[in-house]
Each structure stands twice: as structure tokens, then as C-alpha cells.
Amino acid sequence: MVKELVAHVQEAFGWGEDVVVSAGPRGALGQIWRLDVGPARYALKEIFAEPPSEALIQAELAFGRRAAEAGVRLPASHPDRDGRHLLEPPGGTWLRLYDWIDLRPVELTAPTTPGEIGALIARLHRCAPAATVEPDGGPPARWYDRVPTTHEWAEVAASDAVWAARLANLLATLPELCAAVAPVDPAELILCHRDLHPENVLADSAGALVVVDWDNLGPAVPSRELARALFDWFCDDSTADLEAMRGMYEAYLSEGGPGRITDLADFTMLLASHLHFLLVQARVALDPHAERRHREWAEREIDEALRTLPTTRQLTDVLKLTRSR
């Protein structure tokens, strides 16, 4: 299958040279392939889910230019000979081509990391335009401000999967945990990356931060994206690193970030996106028609999601921390 994808790209970009292919990282929505074309290196993204619309791609390119001017590094997206940034080869997936950058996970234990992440998010928020609708013109996605309903959970909660008992225990705690989830105020919305977790903010060979995977770009409240990022980066296995969170939040404020975490409702994006992601992965894991590679990946993501969902106590502790600034 990979050979067919590469052949399609060769034709679209007019490459006459042989292409050397190697596997890169994969995420929920796609697989990255490294392509060596003579002296040039590219990242080919194979998209599994619904492909980005032309409006989303154009919004991404425009915001990427603003972010770069603000000091945020990101891989360049390359159009083919016909100006297309999205290719549709036979087989049911879609392709995009970017610069390849040698990247590695950010060292979370480094003392400067919280400040670097906080400053990065502040720069993104400072350069972002207001955005009251999705790039395609629709209303803001409910993925970020509404948690799944009891009815939506029912189809996966009744399964006999190995994680079913853990999921049942989690569902029993959701009414209290999600009591503060609230719709957004349209006046607070700006254009946001909406997926700034550690797999999408990486370090290059010199240690500089690089933001990848802009496919979820859209309107969000900056305080809510910041609150989610605090937990995505510094809460693992239900243990929150409050000192690291403090350093990240203070750096965000010092860099002029507009968001302020002052209320439990500011954790809405964290809870809603986390729970929606868990539900989607549970559906994939239980889908007999899904490819084996997708089911296996979903099982690993379910385990992590069940481990890392914050508790009500942790939300309260972080809120005390941010209110004190």
C-alpha cells in the first residue's frame, strides 16, 4: 500500500528520482512516512479520518504564517504541481506533504521546559485572530465544550473488553467531575491549534520547539486551551506536577498570553476533548470492520486515557494555583 501512495506522490510532484521510504510516528488521525528524494527530505502524512477541507487548509496556512512571524516554528506544507495541498490516491486515505524535520520528544524533566511551553502557547494566542466559526463556516465544534452523553457511552460501556470495568468506574465519577463543563462565550473565541499535547510539540536537534499536526485548528477560548495544555503536559498517571504547572502558567503570563484560568469552567476543553477522544477510541477498538493496526492503536490509547483523566481534586488544586497569580 505504501508503494502505491508514494507512486501517487511522485506523479503529483513530478519527482523523477527514486524515493526512499521509512516509517515515522503515527497519531489518531494519520501515519507519517519519511520520504528521501535525492538530497531533499519530506514528511508524507497519510490521513485515516475525514480529510481537512480546503477552507481548513487555507486557514492553517494563513495562521501558520502568523505563528512563524511570532516566533513559532512549524513544518512547511508543500502543494503539488497543480497547487493542491491535499491529495486523494486510490485506497480511501488522503495525503499531505510537509518538510521533514528531525524531531524528538521534549524533555519533560528539564527545568526550562515548563517555561518554554508556556511562552510558546502565549505566542500562539497573541498572534491569533478572533474566530467565532470553524474554518469551513460551521458553528464551533462541540467536541471542545460538551461531554458525551450517557446514551453515547452506553454502546461501549456494555462491552466485555478488558478495559470495560475501568471504564465503568470512570463513568460513575463523571457527573461530579463534569459539573462545571459549560458552553463557550463566542466573544472569547480565537483561532487555536486545539491539540497542543506533547506528541504535537516536539524538539528539533538544537532543542527548539516545533509545533506539528494542525488538523484540529479552529475556534477556542485561550484560557481553556491553556488549562488543557497544563494537564496534557504535566499530569500523568493521575499525578499532577503542580510546580511545573506553576512555571508554565507564569511563563504564559510573562509572555503576554491573553488567557486566565479563574473558574472550573476553564477546564471544559480538557474534559470534553479527553472524554470524546476516549469514546472514539473505544468505538474503534470494538469495531470488527476496523483495520487491526487501528484497533491495536486504539487499545493503547484507551489505557492512557483512562489513566490520565484528571480528578476533581486536581482541577481544584490547579485552580488555586492559577488564581494566586
N, C-alpha and C positions, 0 to 999 in steps of 0.2 A: 504493500500500500504506500509506503514512504517513497519508493521509487517513482510511482505514478504522480505523487504530489510534487516531487522535485522536478520531474519532467514537465509538468504543467507550469511551474515557476520559470524554468529555463526558457520555455516558449514565450511566456508573458514578458519576461525581461530581456529577451534576446541574448541570452548567455550562450556563447559558443564553446566555452571551456567545460571540462569535466567538473562536476560538483562532488565534493566530499561531504558526506552527511554523518553527523553524530547526534545522539540524543542529549537534550538539555533537560531542564526541570519541567514538571507539569503542575497544573493547578486545577481548580474545579472546572474551569471553562476551556482549558486548552493545554496542548503539549507544545513545548518549544524544541525546535530542531536547529542545530548549528550547521550552517552551510559555509564551506570554504570554497570560494570561487576564485581561483588564482590567488593573488595576494589579498583579496577582499574577504571579509567575514561578515556573515549576516545571521540574524535570528529569524527563523521562519516559525510563525505561530499558527498551529493547526487548531482551529476553533471548533469545539464539540457542540456547544449550545447554540442558541439563537445568535446569529451574527450581528455585529453592530450595524445600525442604519447609516446611511450616508450622512444624515444630519449629525449623528453622534460622532462619526469620524471627523467631520469638519469642525465640530465643537472641540474635540480632543486636540486637533492640530492647532486651532486658534489659542486654546488655553495653554497648550504646550509652549507656544511661542512666548506667551506672557510669563509663564513659570520660568522659562530659561532666562528671560531678561531679569527676573527677580533672583536669579542665582540658584535655581533648582535644575539639576541635571537629569535628563531622561533620554532614552534611545530615540533616534530619529526614525520616522516611518517613511518607507520608500514606495512611491507609486510605480506601477509598471509602465510600459511604453505607451499605453493608452490613457495614462493618468489615473488608473484605478488603484486605490489603497486596499481594496478587498477583492480577493479572487475566489471564484467558485469552481473548483475542479470537480470531476465526477467522483461520486462516493459519499456525498452527504455531509462533508465538512467544508470549512472556509479557511482561507489563508490570508495572512498579512506578513509583510516583510519589514524588519527593523534592522538597525545597526546591531551587530553583536558587540557586547561589552563584557569583558571577563569580570564576573561578579561573584561575591561570596556573602554569606550571612553576616550581618552586623554583629560585632562582639558585644553582647549584652552586658557583660561584666566590666567592660571598660568604663572608667569613671566619667569620661566625657560623653558617652552615648546618650544618656537622657537629655542632656542639653542640646546635642546635635539634632536629635529627633524633634524636640520641642521647637527649636529655631526653624527647622525645615517646614514643619506644619504651619508655623506662623507666616513664613514667606509665601506659602501656597495660598493661605487665606487672605493675606494682604493684597495679593495681585488678582484675586478672583472677582469677576463681575457678579452683580445680582442675577439671580436665576430663579424665577418663580414657576417654571415649567421644565419638563425634561427636554433634552436637545431636539427630540422629534415633535415637540409641541404639546405632548400629553401632560396630565397633572403629575405632580411629584410622586414617585413610586412609593407605594405603601409598605414596601419591604423594610423601609427605614423608620417608620413611625407607627406600625401596627404589628402586634404579635399574632402568631397563628391562633386560630380559634380551637375550642375543644373538638369541634367537628373535624377540623383539618388534622388534628393529632390522632383521631380515632383510628384511621386506616393503618397507621404504623404502630400504634400502641398495642393493638391486639395481636401482633405477630409473635412468633416463637423464636425470634432472633436471639443471639447470645447477649445482645445489649438491651433486650426488651425490659428486663427487670430494672436496670439502671434508669432507663427512660421513664418507667412508671414512677420511680422515686422522684425523679426530677419534676414530672408533671404535677405531682402533689404539692410542690413548693411554688409553682408558678403564680397562683393568684396573689400571694403576698409579694413576691419578687417583682411582678409586673404591674403592681397597683399604680405606680407613678407614670406609666407609659402614657404619653399624650401626643395629640397631633401637633404638627409644626405650625408656627406662625409664619405665613408667607412673607411678611416684611423682614424676617430674619434670614431668609434663604440666600445663599450664594452658590456659585458653581464649585463643587468639591470633587475630589478623587473618589471618595466613598469606599476605599478599600486599602487603607494605609497600614496594613499589618506587616509583620517582619518578612514575609515572603515577597512583598512588593516594594520594600525599601531595602536596598542592598548596598554593599560597599564595593567600590572598584579596587584595582590593585594598589592605589595610593591611599585607600581608606575613605575617599569621598563618597557621599551618599548619592544613590541613583534611584529614582522612582520609576517603576515599571508597571505594566498592566493597568491601563487607563480605561478599560472597557466598561467600568461601572460609573463613569463620570456623570454627574448630574447635580441637581439642587439638594442642598443640605444646610442645616444650621451649624455654623462653625463650632459652637460650644459642644454640640452633640458629636461631631466628628472627632473633636479633641478628646472628649470623655471616652469614646470608644477606643481611641488610639492608646490612651493611658493603660487600659486593661489589655488590649491586644499585645502590647509590648512588655508590660511589667506585671502580669498576673498569670501564673501558670500553676496547674495542679491545685487550684483554689488558694494559692498563696500570693498575696499582693505585696509587691515591694514598694512600700509607701515612700521610702526615701528617694528611690529612683523616680517615682511618680512626681514627687515634690520638685525634683530637679528639672524634670521635663516640663512641668507646668510653669515654673518660674522662668525657664528659658523662653517658653512661648510668649509669656507676658513681656519679657525684656525685649524680645524681637518685634514687639508691636502687634502680636496676634489679636484679632478682634473678639475672640470667644472668651466667655467667662462661665465657669461651672459653678452655679449658685443654687441649684434645685435638683431634686431627684429626677425630675422630668428630663434633665440634661443627659441622663443615661438611656433615654428611649432608643436612640440609634444603636447603641451597644446591644441592648436586649433584643430588639426587634430583628436586627440583621443576624445576630448569633442564632436565634431560635428558628428563623426562616431557613438559614443555611443547614442547621441540624435536620429540619424536616425534609428538605430537598435531598440531602444525602441518605436519609433513611428510606425515602422512596426509591432512590437509585439502587440501594443495597437490596431491596426487596423485589425489584423489577426483574422478572425472569427473562425479559427480552433485552435487557441492558448488556452491553459487552462485558466480558469477565473483567477486563482491566478497569472499567469504570466502577463495577461493583466492589472490587477489591480496594480501590482507592477510597470509595465511599465508606467502607467499613473502618478504615484507618481514621478518616475524618470524623466519623461518629464518635469514636473513642476519645479523640482530642476534644471535640465539642462538649461532650458530657463532663470531661474533667475540668474544663476551663470556664464554664459559665459562672459568673460571679455570684456571690451570695448577697442577701440584703445587708448583712453586716458590713461587707466590704464596700458596697456602694455608700453606706453611711460614713464609713471611715474616710473614704476618698473625698466625700463632700465636705467633711470637717476640714480636711487638709486644704482644699481649694478655697473654701470660704474664708480661711485665715489669711489668704494673700490679698 
